[in-house]
Amino acid sequence: MELAERAERFYGLDEELLRDPWTLYADLREHAPVLRVGPAVVVTRYDDVKELFRNTDGFSNKRWTGSRVTQRRASLVPDEVEKYDYLIRLDVNHIGQNDRPNHTRLRKFVSQAFSRRAIDNLRERATGIANDLCDEIDASGDDPFDLSTLSWRLPFLVVCSMLEVPDAEIATFRSWALEIRRGLGTNYDNLDAAFDATQRLEAYVLELIRERRARGVGAGDDLVSNLVAEDLQGTVPLTDAELVAMFAVMLTTGNANDMISNAVIALDERPDQKTLLRQDPALLRPAIEEFLRFCPSAHGVHRVAVGDQEIAGFPVRAGETVRLVVASANRDPARFADPDRLDITRKDAQHQLDFGFGIHTCLGQWLARLDIEVGLRALYERYPDLRVAGPFRYRREYQFRGPERLMIAKH
């Protein structure tokens, strides 16, 4: 099969190709490192991806303006267009889908709460949540148990504590989050379900915001006060639409939930690395960088070409969507030696691009690292001989990679 056809089928959600994206990525890096696939230009080499992260003038973060969105919109019937436009309008207020100066303004509201120091202060709280979840697993008597009991609930509960969200129905939030993430990861091939989930989440968040404002809170040290503040050091306050997007992103995205599962799978398939980690638990923190490089959740991000230009000699037209395949970049042999081998002692794994690079480096990177570390530590301390129990399937997405369900045996 021709490489271009394979790539088309992959991004068309061909299940066979989705099971193993790595072979396709390797072939693209070697033979077509920049390739037009459908409505997007796909970029797979490390140096090219990193340079595009740097080039914020030439490539915009306003992804809703690109050819990928334009083509998808044109394929829909009128009532579908209305739903799609509603979902895309939320993207307009997404902190990660804005350029300067609005990106700088939005980031200002949350940067203090997501600093490395602030996240380190959450360690005790996150560890307590992880241990409580392991207690629940033990109390249930389930063996094997569904890893999402911890891998999904831990990051969600940590964010809920930051946002002061009251106890909510976890299963309901998870169902919303999975549909919204699937929409983001497939350009809304689940349009009806994503629309319904987003509407429900928006209504919930608006009620939460009204309740906060009714308290009369102003700018302060905590995240919620800063988000709903009328004035933050002269910064124009967040609109309701921006607040909805901010809360929604925090409550439904992030890749720590998949990363905990992906790391468990990677270690289970490589007993030598699991033994190494068991012998030296201090390796866990640096090992997280290797997990992010080797088995990431987020496989790509999008940019939009501001004008006609070239990427590594390949012509790109103004307005075209450019897909930066960070998962491929992280396995580029030109940057990482023996890149298809998991090595939790790797010295340069921190150069992975899973969180982006430059001014658009993911604001939640330190929280994700904390969640992954705390979750894995709790699991392997409680169940040092844990193993994957039986077969599993990855979700049918190309943008985010993680198992639909992962059953874990304690021994």
N, C-alpha and C positions, 0 to 999 in steps of 0.2 A: 504494500500500500504506500502511495506517495506520502511524504512527510506533511505536506499542506493538508491533504485529506485527513490524515490522522489527527492533526491539530484541530481541524474543523469538527471532527467527530468528538474529540475530547471536550471541546467547549460546547458541543451540543449535548453533553451529558451521556455519552456512550459509557455504559457501566463497565465494560471490559477494560477500556482505557483508563477510566477513573480509578480502577483498583490499583493500577501501577502508573502514576504520573511520571515517575523518575526516569524511566526509559525514554519517554517522549521528550522530557526536558533535556536529557543528555544529547539526544539526536538534534534537537533544535539548537542547543549551544554550539554543537560541532558544525552543523550544516546550514542552519538558517537562524543565526542569533537575533536577527530582527526580521519579523515576518508578519505580513498582513493576513490576519485570520478573521474572516467575516468583517464586522464593523470596527475591529480594533487592531492596532499594531502591537504585536507581542514581542517583548524584550526579555532575554533569558540569561545573558552573561553578567557576571558580578560587576565588572567595571562600568558597563553601560548602565545598569540599573542604579548604581551609586551616583553616577554622573547626573542621571535624570532627577534623582532626589535633590541634588545640589542646584539644578537649573530651575529655580522657581520662577524666573522671568520667562523662560521659554516654554515651560509646561505648567499649566494651571491645575490647582486642586479642585476647581469647580467642575467636578466630574459630571454633573447633571447637564452640562452644556455640550458634551461630546457626541461623536458619531454613534457610539454604542447606544446611548439613550435615544437619539433621533431615530435610528433604525428600528429599535424596539417599539417606540411610540407609533411609528408608521404602520406597523404590522397589526395594530389593535383595532377593534371595532369601537364605535363612539363611547359606549358605556365602560369599556375597558380602559379607554384613554382617560376618562374622568378619574378612575381609581389609580391608574398609573401616575397621573399628574399630581394627585394628592400625595402619593408616596414620595415622588421626586421633590415636591415642595418642602417636605420635611428635610431632605438632604441640603436644601439651600441654607438651613440654619444649623447644620452639623459643623462642629468646630473643626473636624478633619476635612471638610470639603469647602474651605474658604481660603482665600489668599490674603496677604497683607493689604490694607491695614485691619480688616475686620477679623482676620484670624488672630492677630495680636490682641485685639480687644476681647474676643471671646475667651481666649486662653488665659487672660489676666484674671478672670473670675475664679478659675480653678487651679491655677498653677501652684499656689501655695499649698493647697490641700493635697496635691499629688507630687510634691517634692520628695526627694529620696528620704530626707529627714522625717517629714510628716508620715510617710508610709512606714518607716522603721518604727515609729511610735505605735503603729497598729499591730505590731508583731504579737504582743501578748494577747490582744483581743482575738486576732485571727487564729492563733494557736488554740485558744480556749474553744472557739467554734469548731475547729477541726477535731479536737478531742471529744467534744460533745457529739459530733456526728459519728465518730467511731463507737462511742458508747451506744448510740442508737442502733448501729449495725449489730453490735454484740447482743443488745437486748432483744432484737428481732429474732435472733436465732438463725437467720438466713446464712447458709453456706452451701453453694456460692451466693454472693450478694451482688446487686447491681451497683457498679462503681459510681454511677451518677448520684447516688445517695450522698457521696462526698464531693465528687469532681465538679458537679454542677452547683450543688447547694452552697459549698464553701465560698466561692467567689461572689455568688449572689448575696449571701447573708452578710459578707464583709461590706459590700457596697451598700446594702440596706442600712447597716449600722452607720456608715458614713453619711448617708442621706437622711438619717433619722426616719426611715420608712417603718411604720408599725408592722407588726407581724401580719404577713399576708399569706394567701393561699399559694404555697410554693408550686404546686402542680399547675395552677392557672398561669402564673408568671412564666413558668418554663415553657408551656405550650405557646404563649405569645412570643417569647424570645426565640424559640426554634423556628417559628414561621417567619419572623422578621429577619433572622439571620439567613434562612434559606432564600428569602427574597433578595437580600443583599448579595448572596453568593451565586445567584443564578439569573440576575437581572429580572427578578420577579416572574419566574415561570409558575409560581404559586400565587398569582396575582390576587385572587379572591381571598385566600386564607391570610395572606400578608396584609391586605387591606383591612380585613376584619380585626386581626390581631393588633394592628397599629391604631385603629380607631379606639379599641378598648383600652389600650395602653395610654393613649392621649387623654382620654376621659379621666382615667385614674390619676395621671400626673397633674392635670389641671386642677382636680379636686385637692390634691396634695399641696399644690402651690397656693391655692386660695386659703387653705388652712394655715399655712406658714405665714402668709401675709396678714391674716386675721390676728396673729399673735403680736404683730407690730415689730418683728425683729428687724434689725438693721445690720450693717456691715460689722463683721466680727471675725473671730479666729476660726470659727467652724465653717465647713463647706456650705451648708444650707443657708446660713446667714449671708454669706457672700453672694450666693446665687440669686437670692431674692432681694438683695439690697437695692434701695433706690439710688444710691450713689456710692461708688467704690473708687475713691481717690480720683475723682473727676471723670471717671469712665462712664459713658452712656449706659444706663441700666439695660439688663436683658429684657427683651420683649417676651410675652407669653409664648410665642412660637419658638423663640430661642431657648426658653426654659424647658419647654416640652422636649425639644431635640436633645438638650443637655442631659436631662433626667433619663430619657429613653435610651440614649447611647450607653449611659452608665449601667442601667438596669438590664439591658438585653445583649450587649456586645462584650468585647473582651475575649481573649483566647485562652485564659487560664483553665477553663473547664475542659476544653479539648486537650490542652497541653498535658494535664495530669494524666488523662487516659492515654494519650499518645506516648508519653514517657513510660508508663507501665507496660504498654505493648512492646516498645523498643527494648526495654530491659528483659522482658519475658522471653523475647526471641534471641537474646544475647546473654546467656547465663554468666559468661565471664565478666561482663560489665556489672551485672547485678551482684555477683560475688565481690567484686572490687568495691562497690558502694557499701555493701554490708560490712566489709572489713574496715573501711575508713569512711564513716558517716560525714566527716568534714568535707568530703569531695562533693557533697550534694549541691552546695551553693554554686561552685564553678561549673558543675555538671549541667545545671539548668541552661547555661549558654549553649552547651552542646545539644541539648534537647531542642532548643529553639532553632538551632541551625539544621539539625538532622531530621526532625519530625515535627515541623511547625504546624500550627493550626491555620494561620493566614497564609495562603499561597501566593497572593498577588494583590496589588493595589492599582488604582487607575489614575491617570493624569490626562490632560487635554492639551494638545499642541496649540500654542497661542498664535503661531504663524507658520507658514511653509518653512521647513527646515529639514535637517538630516540627523539620523541617529546611526552612528558608525557607518556613514556612507549611504544609508537607506533613506530614500525620500519620504517625508511625512507631510501630509497636507494640513493646513490650518483647520482646527476643529476636530481633528481625528482623536479618538480615544486611544491612549497608549497604555497597555497593560504591562506593568512591571512585575515579573514573576520572581518574587523574592525567594521562594522555595527553590527555584532553579539556581538563582545566584548563590544561594548558600551551599550548593553542591558543585560549584564551579571548580574544577581541578586547577584552574589558573590562579585561584585564590587559596584554596584549602587542599592540603596534601591528603591523598586517599579519601576523598570527600564522601564516598558511599559507605564508609565504615564509621559506626558509632564509637567514639572514644571519649569517655567522660573525663580523661586527663588532658585532652587537647588544649594546647596553650593559647591558640589564637581564636577560639570559638566565639569570643566576645565581639568579634568583627562581623558576626552574622547581621543580616539586614532585616530581621523579622519585625522590628519596631520602626523601620524606616531609617532616615538619616537627615541631619540638618535641622532646619527650623520646624519641620513637620514630623520630627521624631515623636512617636506615640506618647501622649501625655500620661497614659496609664501604664507605662512600661514597668515602673517600680512596684506598682500594685500587682501587676500580673506576675512578676518574679516572686513577690512575697507569697501570693496565693499558691503558686506552683510549689515553692519550697516547703511551705507549711503543710500543704496537702500531702506531698510525697513523704515528708518526714513522719507525719502522723501515721500514714499507711504502713510504711516499712518498719517503724518502731513497734506498732501494734501487731502487724502480721509479717514478720521477717521472711516467711516462706511463701508469701502470696504468689499466686499464679493466675494467668488467664484461663478461665474454665470454658472451653468449647469455642466454636467458631463465632465470628462476628462480622458485621458488614459496615463499611464506611458509608456515611451519608452521601446521597447522590448530588454532590455539589462540586464545583471546581475552584471556588474561591476560599472556602473554609473546609479543612479536613479533620474529621474526627469520627469515631465509631457511633453508629446509631444507638447501640447498647453494648455494654461490656460487662460480662459476668466474671466475678473474681472469686476464686477459692482461697480460703485462708491458709490452707496447708498444701 
